[in-house]
Amino acid sequence: MTKKKYFFLILILGSLTALAPFSIDMYLPAFQAIGNSLHTSTAQVALSLSSFFIGISAGQLLYGPLLDRFGRKPPLYFGLALYIVASVGCYYSSSLQMLIIMRFFEALGGCAASVAAMTMVRDLFPIEDSAKVYALLILVLGASPMLAPTAGSNIISVFEWQVIFLILIIMAALIFIAVFFFLPESYGPDPTYSLKPVPIINNFLQVIKEPQFFTYAVAGAFMFAGLFTYVASSSIIFIGFFKISKPAFGWVFAGLSVGFIGSSQVNSRLIKYYKSEQIINVTMICMVIISAVFFIGSLKGWFGMAGTIAMIFGVLCCVGIASPNNSALSLAPFTKNVGSASALMGALQMAIGALASYGITLIKNQGTLPMAGVMAASSVVAFAVLFIGKRFIKNKVEAVAGASMAAH
């Protein structure tokens, strides 16, 4: 493969990977503007984020079988087309209900991009290069939460909130053109692959019955809910409650993202000296303590904006360190059903994340209490699942070397 072709493939796959996080993070600074435009509260606007998470959760289970049955590009075309149509619906949304529905279908379409990108790495690149390619895509995933809110803040300070969706439409259209002309089909259709519900459901049931998968995947998903809670609440708290400017919000969001991304890189050093289980145990205890202090402090009014940022930073660092280890231990027992296990793990993360972000809307408080309360509850549940679940694991399979990189 020539260097030019290698570069273009990475560029296209990276663009596919970035579409979903940009769709999540770019419109966060616009929550207040959307609420004013649609005559509702910013907390209710957060329901459109919950519906997006549900769409991604469902999409992960949907596109895995479709990519194996019909090849990589036809499902990708369908997903990108659905994303564009749904984004047009978001642009023209005249009510919160319409925006919530359109965001669900936008996520359902956009999910095809990230699932196909990760799948095609294994098709297009030799095994010895795959870790390097995954690392580059992870870098894109990590950079997106830093760039997207800043871009959204600058857009909303000049234009109406609908322009954010117009830019997402243009992004998706350019990606569609690049995929059509420059991305080769890496896997032909397989007519023997069954899309009947019963075999697919049985496959997923076999995965979730594995005690090690259930324990670490569910515990990891509840830990990850802390990240989703932060994403759903960030604009409500910093723009609505602390009254910072939209450009300043972009910088705060970017700075907190550094905590999550940086801590995940710290994990790559820790894993050389400690087992994944040891790292998970320590970080989970730390997360319970930090989130409990955050919750009590929110009740008592201890924290200003600086204290709130410090508490969120601590929670995100715990999630960043533990997540790759949870993922690695969840997938370690499997040799055959790795794809199904990976899809189910991602779906659990998104589904529980959607419930956590929805929980924010149920707490009638405009301060930091809803975020702190949901973070504390999810971390306690994660700890309980881990503590109880480990008793049912008879023969633990350790994560293989390098699993934490793939698990990212």
URLIN-V365789 format. One record per run of one state. SS is the DSSP state (hx for helix, st for strand, lp for the rest). FROM is the first residue (numbers start at 1). LEN is the number of residues. If there is no record, write none. Layout:
SS_FROM_LEN + SS_FROM_LEN
This chain:
lp_1_2 + hx_3_23 + lp_26_2 + hx_28_10 + lp_38_4 + hx_42_4 + lp_46_1 + hx_47_24 + lp_71_1 + hx_72_20 + lp_92_4 + hx_96_29 + lp_125_2 + hx_127_30 + lp_157_5 + hx_162_21 + lp_183_14 + hx_197_12 + lp_209_2 + hx_211_31 + lp_242_4 + hx_246_25 + lp_271_5 + hx_276_25 + lp_301_4 + hx_305_27 + lp_332_6 + hx_338_25 + lp_363_6 + hx_369_24 + lp_393_10 + hx_403_5 + lp_408_1
